Amino acid sequence: MKLSEKQLNDYHRDGFLVLQDLFAAGEVAVMLQEMERIIQEDCPRRILEKSGAVRSFFAPEAGSGIYARVIRDERVLLPAIQLLNNNVYVHQSKLNTKHAMVGDWWAWHQDFTFWHNDDGMPRPDVLTAMIYLNDTNEFNGPMLIIPGSHRDGIASTGDTDEKEDDANGWFNAYQNSATYMSALTADLKYTLEKDNIKRWAGRKGIVSAKAPAGSVLFFHGNVFHASSNNLSPWDRHAFLITYNSIENQLTDISNPRPEFIASRNYTPLLKNIQL
């Protein structure tokens, strides 16, 4: 599929674009069934919540032909190439699970801050395609986005609340089990300063990215975003694919994060593209 000029302009102005109903109900059902199988695996790619529920599962395509095909599906791949104006590879992919009544929050942050500081990504020529695996409404923890906030580059970080005590101790130990864990759990390493969020929200407002299952949200690596706990009786699961420009390859750094978090396989996903 090819995006219209208006859609391109909307994305570059706002830092995000929602395309509804790209995947049919039957396709979403298959992805959900495969997700439930995948997240049962106890491995480093599976990230847990404080409650013990699964929060994320990275690189599901490594053990799933279904998700491997979704990554290359032209309904998400071609818009990503068009929005970045270049061929792409997958920097990162993950299933984010927000189970009903237990799904935890994501603090206000910019993704590119992590990819730049922790992975050596030079520029924010990167976006994420988030495929909705459930109907997403105002109650089940939709992504919140501040339009246009991607334009100022990397924002200052660090003005956060004191971290919640872990009464049982297990979660603190879990977070400290690997150096990269602080970028993956609810207590994020790089969160946006409250005054900056307030200033941007006062100027541009906040958008709740609601859409039916099968829709796709494309969002810029620098756009401010967050999501609340899922206190509803409805799940809110999603498959996220981060496409990076092939001309934005990671620099060599000491102690790089694992390949399942930050891929250094720069093989372009599409051959013979015409921009």
Phi and psi restraints in degrees (value plus and minus 20) as a CYANA .aco file:
   2 LYS   PHI    -143.1  -103.1
   2 LYS   PSI     111.9   151.9
   3 LEU   PHI     -94.2   -54.2
   3 LEU   PSI     128.3   168.3
   4 SER   PHI     -99.2   -59.2
   4 SER   PSI     146.7   186.7
   5 GLU   PHI     -81.0   -41.0
   5 GLU   PSI     -58.7   -18.7
   6 LYS   PHI     -83.8   -43.8
   6 LYS   PSI     -63.5   -23.5
   7 GLN   PHI     -82.7   -42.7
   7 GLN   PSI     -60.6   -20.6
   8 LEU   PHI     -82.8   -42.8
   8 LEU   PSI     -65.3   -25.3
   9 ASN   PHI     -84.3   -44.3
   9 ASN   PSI     -60.3   -20.3
  10 ASP   PHI     -81.2   -41.2
  10 ASP   PSI     -63.7   -23.7
  11 TYR   PHI     -83.5   -43.5
  11 TYR   PSI     -67.5   -27.5
  12 HIS   PHI     -88.8   -48.8
  12 HIS   PSI     -48.0    -8.0
  13 ARG   PHI     -96.2   -56.2
  13 ARG   PSI     -65.8   -25.8
  14 ASP   PHI    -116.7   -76.7
  14 ASP   PSI     -43.8    -3.8
  15 GLY   PHI      67.8   107.8
  15 GLY   PSI     -13.5    26.5
  16 PHE   PHI    -179.1  -139.1
  16 PHE   PSI     141.9   181.9
  17 LEU   PHI    -172.7  -132.7
  17 LEU   PSI     110.9   150.9
  18 VAL   PHI    -127.2   -87.2
  18 VAL   PSI     106.1   146.1
  19 LEU   PHI    -134.2   -94.2
  19 LEU   PSI      95.4   135.4
  20 GLN   PHI    -104.3   -64.3
  20 GLN   PSI     126.2   166.2
  21 ASP   PHI      38.0    78.0
  21 ASP   PSI      21.5    61.5
  22 LEU   PHI     -93.3   -53.3
  22 LEU   PSI     -51.3   -11.3
  23 PHE   PHI    -133.2   -93.2
  23 PHE   PSI     117.6   157.6
  24 ALA   PHI     -93.6   -53.6
  24 ALA   PSI     142.0   182.0
  25 ALA   PHI     -77.2   -37.2
  25 ALA   PSI     -60.1   -20.1
  26 GLY   PHI     -84.6   -44.6
  26 GLY   PSI     -58.1   -18.1
  27 GLU   PHI     -86.7   -46.7
  27 GLU   PSI     -61.5   -21.5
  28 VAL   PHI     -84.3   -44.3
  28 VAL   PSI     -60.2   -20.2
  29 ALA   PHI     -81.0   -41.0
  29 ALA   PSI     -60.4   -20.4
  30 VAL   PHI     -84.2   -44.2
  30 VAL   PSI     -63.5   -23.5
  31 MET   PHI     -83.9   -43.9
  31 MET   PSI     -59.9   -19.9
  32 LEU   PHI     -84.9   -44.9
  32 LEU   PSI     -63.7   -23.7
  33 GLN   PHI     -81.8   -41.8
  33 GLN   PSI     -61.8   -21.8
  34 GLU   PHI     -86.9   -46.9
  34 GLU   PSI     -57.5   -17.5
  35 MET   PHI     -79.1   -39.1
  35 MET   PSI     -66.4   -26.4
  36 GLU   PHI     -81.3   -41.3
  36 GLU   PSI     -54.2   -14.2
  37 ARG   PHI     -89.8   -49.8
  37 ARG   PSI     -66.2   -26.2
  38 ILE   PHI     -84.4   -44.4
  38 ILE   PSI     -64.4   -24.4
  39 ILE   PHI     -92.9   -52.9
  39 ILE   PSI     -23.6    16.4
  40 GLN   PHI     -95.9   -55.9
  40 GLN   PSI     -38.0     2.0
  41 GLU   PHI     -93.8   -53.8
  41 GLU   PSI     105.6   145.6
  42 ASP   PHI    -109.1   -69.1
  42 ASP   PSI      82.3   122.3
  43 CYS   PHI    -175.3  -135.3
  43 CYS   PSI     148.9   188.9
  44 PRO   PHI     -80.2   -40.2
  44 PRO   PSI     -41.9    -1.9
  45 ARG   PHI     -94.6   -54.6
  45 ARG   PSI     -33.3     6.7
  46 ARG   PHI    -115.0   -75.0
  46 ARG   PSI     104.1   144.1
  47 ILE   PHI    -131.7   -91.7
  47 ILE   PSI     115.8   155.8
  48 LEU   PHI    -127.0   -87.0
  48 LEU   PSI     137.3   177.3
  49 GLU   PHI    -105.4   -65.4
  49 GLU   PSI     151.3   191.3
  50 LYS   PHI     -79.0   -39.0
  50 LYS   PSI     -51.9   -11.9
  51 SER   PHI     -93.9   -53.9
  51 SER   PSI     -31.7     8.3
  52 GLY   PHI      74.4   114.4
  52 GLY   PSI     -29.1    10.9
  53 ALA   PHI     -91.5   -51.5
  53 ALA   PSI     137.6   177.6
  54 VAL   PHI     -91.9   -51.9
  54 VAL   PSI     112.1   152.1
  55 ARG   PHI    -119.1   -79.1
  55 ARG   PSI     -68.6   -28.6
  56 SER   PHI    -167.0  -127.0
  56 SER   PSI     136.9   176.9
  57 PHE   PHI    -157.6  -117.6
  57 PHE   PSI      96.6   136.6
  58 PHE   PHI    -107.2   -67.2
  58 PHE   PSI     129.4   169.4
  59 ALA   PHI      28.1    68.1
  59 ALA   PSI      34.9    74.9
  60 PRO   PHI     -83.4   -43.4
  60 PRO   PSI     -43.0    -3.0
  61 GLU   PHI     -85.7   -45.7
  61 GLU   PSI     -37.2     2.8
  62 ALA   PHI     -82.7   -42.7
  62 ALA   PSI     -48.6    -8.6
  63 GLY   PHI    -144.1  -104.1
  63 GLY   PSI       0.7    40.7
  64 SER   PHI    -165.7  -125.7
  64 SER   PSI      94.8   134.8
  65 GLY   PHI     -85.4   -45.4
  65 GLY   PSI     -48.3    -8.3
  66 ILE   PHI     -83.4   -43.4
  66 ILE   PSI     -71.5   -31.5
  67 TYR   PHI     -92.1   -52.1
  67 TYR   PSI     -48.7    -8.7
  68 ALA   PHI     -82.5   -42.5
  68 ALA   PSI     -57.6   -17.6
  69 ARG   PHI     -93.1   -53.1
  69 ARG   PSI     -56.0   -16.0
  70 VAL   PHI     -81.7   -41.7
  70 VAL   PSI     -60.2   -20.2
  71 ILE   PHI     -77.8   -37.8
  71 ILE   PSI     -55.5   -15.5
  72 ARG   PHI    -116.6   -76.6
  72 ARG   PSI     -17.1    22.9
  73 ASP   PHI     -84.7   -44.7
  73 ASP   PSI     109.9   149.9
  74 GLU   PHI     -85.6   -45.6
  74 GLU   PSI     -37.6     2.4
  75 ARG   PHI     -88.0   -48.0
  75 ARG   PSI     -45.7    -5.7
  76 VAL   PHI    -128.1   -88.1
  76 VAL   PSI     -55.6   -15.6
  77 LEU   PHI     -87.6   -47.6
  77 LEU   PSI     -66.3   -26.3
  78 LEU   PHI     -86.3   -46.3
  78 LEU   PSI     -63.2   -23.2
  79 PRO   PHI     -80.5   -40.5
  79 PRO   PSI     -57.6   -17.6
  80 ALA   PHI     -82.4   -42.4
  80 ALA   PSI     -64.3   -24.3
  81 ILE   PHI     -83.2   -43.2
  81 ILE   PSI     -61.4   -21.4
  82 GLN   PHI     -86.6   -46.6
  82 GLN   PSI     -62.2   -22.2
  83 LEU   PHI     -88.3   -48.3
  83 LEU   PSI     -54.0   -14.0
  84 LEU   PHI    -111.2   -71.2
  84 LEU   PSI     -29.0    11.0
  85 ASN   PHI      35.5    75.5
  85 ASN   PSI      19.5    59.5
  86 ASN   PHI    -187.9  -147.9
  86 ASN   PSI     141.2   181.2
  87 ASN   PHI     -87.5   -47.5
  87 ASN   PSI     140.1   180.1
  88 VAL   PHI    -156.0  -116.0
  88 VAL   PSI     141.7   181.7
  89 TYR   PHI    -149.3  -109.3
  89 TYR   PSI     151.6   191.6
  90 VAL   PHI    -112.5   -72.5
  90 VAL   PSI      94.1   134.1
  91 HIS   PHI     -96.3   -56.3
  91 HIS   PSI     -59.1   -19.1
  92 GLN   PHI    -179.7  -139.7
  92 GLN   PSI     128.3   168.3
  93 SER   PHI    -163.1  -123.1
  93 SER   PSI     131.0   171.0
  94 LYS   PHI    -183.3  -143.3
  94 LYS   PSI     135.0   175.0
  95 LEU   PHI    -116.1   -76.1
  95 LEU   PSI     103.2   143.2
  96 ASN   PHI    -122.2   -82.2
  96 ASN   PSI      99.8   139.8
  97 THR   PHI    -128.1   -88.1
  97 THR   PSI     110.0   150.0
  98 LYS   PHI    -146.4  -106.4
  98 LYS   PSI      63.9   103.9
  99 HIS   PHI     -88.9   -48.9
  99 HIS   PSI     128.9   168.9
 100 ALA   PHI     -74.2   -34.2
 100 ALA   PSI     112.2   152.2
 101 MET   PHI      55.7    95.7
 101 MET   PSI     -33.4     6.6
 102 VAL   PHI    -148.2  -108.2
 102 VAL   PSI     -33.0     7.0
 103 GLY   PHI     -81.3   -41.3
 103 GLY   PSI     109.0   149.0
 104 ASP   PHI    -107.8   -67.8
 104 ASP   PSI     154.1   194.1
 105 TRP   PHI    -108.1   -68.1
 105 TRP   PSI     146.1   186.1
 106 TRP   PHI    -142.2  -102.2
 106 TRP   PSI     101.1   141.1
 107 ALA   PHI     -86.8   -46.8
 107 ALA   PSI     142.5   182.5
 108 TRP   PHI     -82.3   -42.3
 108 TRP   PSI     107.8   147.8
 109 HIS   PHI    -180.7  -140.7
 109 HIS   PSI     152.2   192.2
 110 GLN   PHI    -138.4   -98.4
 110 GLN   PSI     111.9   151.9
 111 ASP   PHI     -85.0   -45.0
 111 ASP   PSI     -59.6   -19.6
 112 PHE   PHI     -81.9   -41.9
 112 PHE   PSI     -48.2    -8.2
 113 THR   PHI     -76.0   -36.0
 113 THR   PSI     -64.1   -24.1
 114 PHE   PHI     -88.1   -48.1
 114 PHE   PSI     -64.9   -24.9
 115 TRP   PHI     -88.6   -48.6
 115 TRP   PSI     -53.1   -13.1
 116 HIS   PHI     -94.9   -54.9
 116 HIS   PSI     -70.1   -30.1
 117 ASN   PHI     -94.5   -54.5
 117 ASN   PSI     -58.5   -18.5
 118 ASP   PHI    -121.5   -81.5
 118 ASP   PSI     -37.9     2.1
 119 ASP   PHI    -139.0   -99.0
 119 ASP   PSI     -33.1     6.9
 120 GLY   PHI      60.4   100.4
 120 GLY   PSI       6.7    46.7
 121 MET   PHI     -95.2   -55.2
 121 MET   PSI     103.9   143.9
 122 PRO   PHI     -88.6   -48.6
 122 PRO   PSI     -66.6   -26.6
 123 ARG   PHI    -153.1  -113.1
 123 ARG   PSI     139.6   179.6
 124 PRO   PHI    -102.6   -62.6
 124 PRO   PSI      21.2    61.2
 125 ASP   PHI    -106.7   -66.7
 125 ASP   PSI      41.6    81.6
 126 VAL   PHI    -171.5  -131.5
 126 VAL   PSI     128.1   168.1
 127 LEU   PHI    -167.8  -127.8
 127 LEU   PSI     146.0   186.0
 128 THR   PHI    -141.4  -101.4
 128 THR   PSI     115.0   155.0
 129 ALA   PHI    -122.1   -82.1
 129 ALA   PSI      97.0   137.0
 130 MET   PHI    -126.9   -86.9
 130 MET   PSI      92.1   132.1
 131 ILE   PHI    -112.7   -72.7
 131 ILE   PSI     100.5   140.5
 132 TYR   PHI     -97.2   -57.2
 132 TYR   PSI     101.0   141.0
 133 LEU   PHI    -117.0   -77.0
 133 LEU   PSI     -24.4    15.6
 134 ASN   PHI    -160.1  -120.1
 134 ASN   PSI     139.2   179.2
 135 ASP   PHI     -78.5   -38.5
 135 ASP   PSI     111.3   151.3
 136 THR   PHI    -134.7   -94.7
 136 THR   PSI     100.0   140.0
 137 ASN   PHI    -144.3  -104.3
 137 ASN   PSI    -192.4  -152.4
 138 GLU   PHI     -93.0   -53.0
 138 GLU   PSI     -27.5    12.5
 139 PHE   PHI    -122.1   -82.1
 139 PHE   PSI     -45.6    -5.6
 140 ASN   PHI    -124.4   -84.4
 140 ASN   PSI      14.2    54.2
 141 GLY   PHI      56.9    96.9
 141 GLY   PSI      30.0    70.0
 142 PRO   PHI     -86.7   -46.7
 142 PRO   PSI     139.5   179.5
 143 MET   PHI     -88.4   -48.4
 143 MET   PSI     115.9   155.9
 144 LEU   PHI    -125.0   -85.0
 144 LEU   PSI     113.0   153.0
 145 ILE   PHI    -151.7  -111.7
 145 ILE   PSI     119.8   159.8
 146 ILE   PHI    -120.4   -80.4
 146 ILE   PSI      89.6   129.6
 147 PRO   PHI     -79.4   -39.4
 147 PRO   PSI     119.9   159.9
 148 GLY   PHI      59.0    99.0
 148 GLY   PSI     -23.9    16.1
 149 SER   PHI     -92.2   -52.2
 149 SER   PSI     -29.2    10.8
 150 HIS   PHI     -95.7   -55.7
 150 HIS   PSI     -30.7     9.3
 151 ARG   PHI     -97.6   -57.6
 151 ARG   PSI     -40.7    -0.7
 152 ASP   PHI    -112.4   -72.4
 152 ASP   PSI     -13.2    26.8
 153 GLY   PHI      56.7    96.7
 153 GLY   PSI    -174.5  -134.5
 154 ILE   PHI     -93.5   -53.5
 154 ILE   PSI     106.0   146.0
 155 ALA   PHI    -111.5   -71.5
 155 ALA   PSI     141.8   181.8
 156 SER   PHI     -88.8   -48.8
 156 SER   PSI     132.3   172.3
 157 THR   PHI    -150.6  -110.6
 157 THR   PSI     145.8   185.8
 158 GLY   PHI      99.3   139.3
 158 GLY   PSI     -33.1     6.9
 159 ASP   PHI    -106.5   -66.5
 159 ASP   PSI      59.1    99.1
 160 THR   PHI    -139.8   -99.8
 160 THR   PSI     143.6   183.6
 161 ASP   PHI     -89.4   -49.4
 161 ASP   PSI     139.3   179.3
 162 GLU   PHI     -81.6   -41.6
 162 GLU   PSI     119.2   159.2
 163 LYS   PHI     -84.2   -44.2
 163 LYS   PSI     124.2   164.2
 164 GLU   PHI     -87.8   -47.8
 164 GLU   PSI     117.4   157.4
 165 ASP   PHI     -88.1   -48.1
 165 ASP   PSI     124.7   164.7
 166 ASP   PHI    -124.9   -84.9
 166 ASP   PSI      82.6   122.6
 167 ALA   PHI     -80.6   -40.6
 167 ALA   PSI     -55.1   -15.1
 168 ASN   PHI    -110.5   -70.5
 168 ASN   PSI     -33.7     6.3
 169 GLY   PHI      62.8   102.8
 169 GLY   PSI     -40.3    -0.3
 170 TRP   PHI     -86.7   -46.7
 170 TRP   PSI     -55.6   -15.6
 171 PHE   PHI     -91.9   -51.9
 171 PHE   PSI     -57.0   -17.0
 172 ASN   PHI     -80.1   -40.1
 172 ASN   PSI     -64.0   -24.0
 173 ALA   PHI     -83.8   -43.8
 173 ALA   PSI     -59.3   -19.3
 174 TYR   PHI     -83.4   -43.4
 174 TYR   PSI     -65.3   -25.3
 175 GLN   PHI     -82.6   -42.6
 175 GLN   PSI     -51.6   -11.6
 176 ASN   PHI    -108.7   -68.7
 176 ASN   PSI     -16.2    23.8
 177 SER   PHI     -92.8   -52.8
 177 SER   PSI     -39.8     0.2
 178 ALA   PHI    -172.4  -132.4
 178 ALA   PSI     128.4   168.4
 179 THR   PHI     -83.8   -43.8
 179 THR   PSI     -47.5    -7.5
 180 TYR   PHI    -103.6   -63.6
 180 TYR   PSI     -26.9    13.1
 181 MET   PHI     -84.7   -44.7
 181 MET   PSI     -49.2    -9.2
 182 SER   PHI     -87.6   -47.6
 182 SER   PSI     -30.8     9.2
 183 ALA   PHI    -116.1   -76.1
 183 ALA   PSI     -21.1    18.9
 184 LEU   PHI    -141.3  -101.3
 184 LEU   PSI     -40.5    -0.5
 185 THR   PHI    -116.2   -76.2
 185 THR   PSI    -196.7  -156.7
 186 ALA   PHI     -84.9   -44.9
 186 ALA   PSI     -48.6    -8.6
 187 ASP   PHI    -108.9   -68.9
 187 ASP   PSI      56.4    96.4
 188 LEU   PHI     -87.5   -47.5
 188 LEU   PSI     128.3   168.3
 189 LYS   PHI     -92.6   -52.6
 189 LYS   PSI     -60.9   -20.9
 190 TYR   PHI    -135.0   -95.0
 190 TYR   PSI      78.9   118.9
 191 THR   PHI    -134.7   -94.7
 191 THR   PSI     133.1   173.1
 192 LEU   PHI     -97.7   -57.7
 192 LEU   PSI     127.4   167.4
 193 GLU   PHI     -87.5   -47.5
 193 GLU   PSI     121.5   161.5
 194 LYS   PHI     -80.5   -40.5
 194 LYS   PSI     -61.8   -21.8
 195 ASP   PHI     -82.8   -42.8
 195 ASP   PSI     -55.2   -15.2
 196 ASN   PHI     -89.5   -49.5
 196 ASN   PSI     -62.0   -22.0
 197 ILE   PHI     -81.0   -41.0
 197 ILE   PSI     -65.9   -25.9
 198 LYS   PHI     -81.6   -41.6
 198 LYS   PSI     -62.5   -22.5
 199 ARG   PHI     -83.7   -43.7
 199 ARG   PSI     -66.6   -26.6
 200 TRP   PHI     -88.6   -48.6
 200 TRP   PSI     -62.1   -22.1
 201 ALA   PHI     -84.8   -44.8
 201 ALA   PSI     -54.7   -14.7
 202 GLY   PHI     -85.0   -45.0
 202 GLY   PSI     -51.6   -11.6
 203 ARG   PHI    -104.5   -64.5
 203 ARG   PSI     -61.5   -21.5
 204 LYS   PHI    -137.0   -97.0
 204 LYS   PSI     -31.1     8.9
 205 GLY   PHI      57.8    97.8
 205 GLY   PSI    -197.0  -157.0
 206 ILE   PHI    -147.6  -107.6
 206 ILE   PSI     113.1   153.1
 207 VAL   PHI    -126.0   -86.0
 207 VAL   PSI     112.2   152.2
 208 SER   PHI    -113.5   -73.5
 208 SER   PSI      94.6   134.6
 209 ALA   PHI    -101.6   -61.6
 209 ALA   PSI      51.3    91.3
 210 LYS   PHI    -107.1   -67.1
 210 LYS   PSI     123.2   163.2
 211 ALA   PHI    -191.3  -151.3
 211 ALA   PSI     137.8   177.8
 212 PRO   PHI     -93.6   -53.6
 212 PRO   PSI     141.5   181.5
 213 ALA   PHI     -74.9   -34.9
 213 ALA   PSI     121.8   161.8
 214 GLY   PHI      73.9   113.9
 214 GLY   PSI     -28.6    11.4
 215 SER   PHI    -101.0   -61.0
 215 SER   PSI     144.6   184.6
 216 VAL   PHI    -152.8  -112.8
 216 VAL   PSI     110.3   150.3
 217 LEU   PHI    -124.5   -84.5
 217 LEU   PSI      98.5   138.5
 218 PHE   PHI    -117.4   -77.4
 218 PHE   PSI     107.5   147.5
 219 PHE   PHI    -159.5  -119.5
 219 PHE   PSI     123.5   163.5
 220 HIS   PHI     -87.8   -47.8
 220 HIS   PSI     128.5   168.5
 221 GLY   PHI     -82.8   -42.8
 221 GLY   PSI     -39.6     0.4
 222 ASN   PHI    -126.6   -86.6
 222 ASN   PSI     -20.7    19.3
 223 VAL   PHI     -91.3   -51.3
 223 VAL   PSI     119.6   159.6
 224 PHE   PHI     -89.7   -49.7
 224 PHE   PSI     109.4   149.4
 225 HIS   PHI    -172.6  -132.6
 225 HIS   PSI     140.7   180.7
 226 ALA   PHI    -182.5  -142.5
 226 ALA   PSI     156.4   196.4
 227 SER   PHI    -177.0  -137.0
 227 SER   PSI     132.3   172.3
 228 SER   PHI    -112.5   -72.5
 228 SER   PSI     152.6   192.6
 229 ASN   PHI     -79.7   -39.7
 229 ASN   PSI     132.4   172.4
 230 ASN   PHI    -115.2   -75.2
 230 ASN   PSI      75.6   115.6
 231 LEU   PHI    -114.1   -74.1
 231 LEU   PSI     -16.6    23.4
 232 SER   PHI    -105.4   -65.4
 232 SER   PSI     150.5   190.5
 233 PRO   PHI    -106.4   -66.4
 233 PRO   PSI      -8.4    31.6
 234 TRP   PHI    -137.5   -97.5
 234 TRP   PSI     112.3   152.3
 235 ASP   PHI     -84.2   -44.2
 235 ASP   PSI     135.7   175.7
 236 ARG   PHI    -160.3  -120.3
 236 ARG   PSI      66.6   106.6
 237 HIS   PHI    -123.3   -83.3
 237 HIS   PSI     134.7   174.7
 238 ALA   PHI    -174.5  -134.5
 238 ALA   PSI     132.0   172.0
 239 PHE   PHI    -130.3   -90.3
 239 PHE   PSI     101.7   141.7
 240 LEU   PHI    -132.9   -92.9
 240 LEU   PSI     108.7   148.7
 241 ILE   PHI    -139.3   -99.3
 241 ILE   PSI      99.1   139.1
 242 THR   PHI    -117.6   -77.6
 242 THR   PSI      91.4   131.4
 243 TYR   PHI    -116.7   -76.7
 243 TYR   PSI     107.5   147.5
 244 ASN   PHI    -135.2   -95.2
 244 ASN   PSI     123.4   163.4
 245 SER   PHI     -80.5   -40.5
 245 SER   PSI     120.4   160.4
 246 ILE   PHI     -87.3   -47.3
 246 ILE   PSI     -34.1     5.9
 247 GLU   PHI    -114.8   -74.8
 247 GLU   PSI      -8.1    31.9
 248 ASN   PHI    -144.1  -104.1
 248 ASN   PSI      19.7    59.7
 249 GLN   PHI     -87.1   -47.1
 249 GLN   PSI     132.1   172.1
 250 LEU   PHI     -88.1   -48.1
 250 LEU   PSI     123.2   163.2
 251 THR   PHI    -101.3   -61.3
 251 THR   PSI     141.0   181.0
 252 ASP   PHI     -93.3   -53.3
 252 ASP   PSI     107.6   147.6
 253 ILE   PHI    -152.9  -112.9
 253 ILE   PSI     139.2   179.2
 254 SER   PHI     -98.2   -58.2
 254 SER   PSI     125.0   165.0
 255 ASN   PHI      31.9    71.9
 255 ASN   PSI      37.0    77.0
 256 PRO   PHI     -83.9   -43.9
 256 PRO   PSI     133.9   173.9
 257 ARG   PHI     -88.4   -48.4
 257 ARG   PSI     140.6   180.6
 258 PRO   PHI     -78.3   -38.3
 258 PRO   PSI     135.4   175.4
 259 GLU   PHI     -78.9   -38.9
 259 GLU   PSI     -51.7   -11.7
 260 PHE   PHI     -92.7   -52.7
 260 PHE   PSI     -32.6     7.4
 261 ILE   PHI    -122.0   -82.0
 261 ILE   PSI     -58.0   -18.0
 262 ALA   PHI    -159.0  -119.0
 262 ALA   PSI      74.9   114.9
 263 SER   PHI     -92.7   -52.7
 263 SER   PSI     120.4   160.4
 264 ARG   PHI    -135.5   -95.5
 264 ARG   PSI       5.0    45.0
 265 ASN   PHI    -116.2   -76.2
 265 ASN   PSI      83.2   123.2
 266 TYR   PHI    -116.1   -76.1
 266 TYR   PSI       2.7    42.7
 267 THR   PHI     -84.6   -44.6
 267 THR   PSI     102.7   142.7
 268 PRO   PHI     -80.9   -40.9
 268 PRO   PSI     123.6   163.6
 269 LEU   PHI    -100.6   -60.6
 269 LEU   PSI     -40.9    -0.9
 270 LEU   PHI    -152.1  -112.1
 270 LEU   PSI     114.9   154.9
 271 LYS   PHI    -117.2   -77.2
 271 LYS   PSI     131.8   171.8
 272 ASN   PHI      35.7    75.7
 272 ASN   PSI      28.7    68.7
 273 ILE   PHI    -100.3   -60.3
 273 ILE   PSI     133.0   173.0
 274 GLN   PHI    -144.0  -104.0
 274 GLN   PSI      93.7   133.7
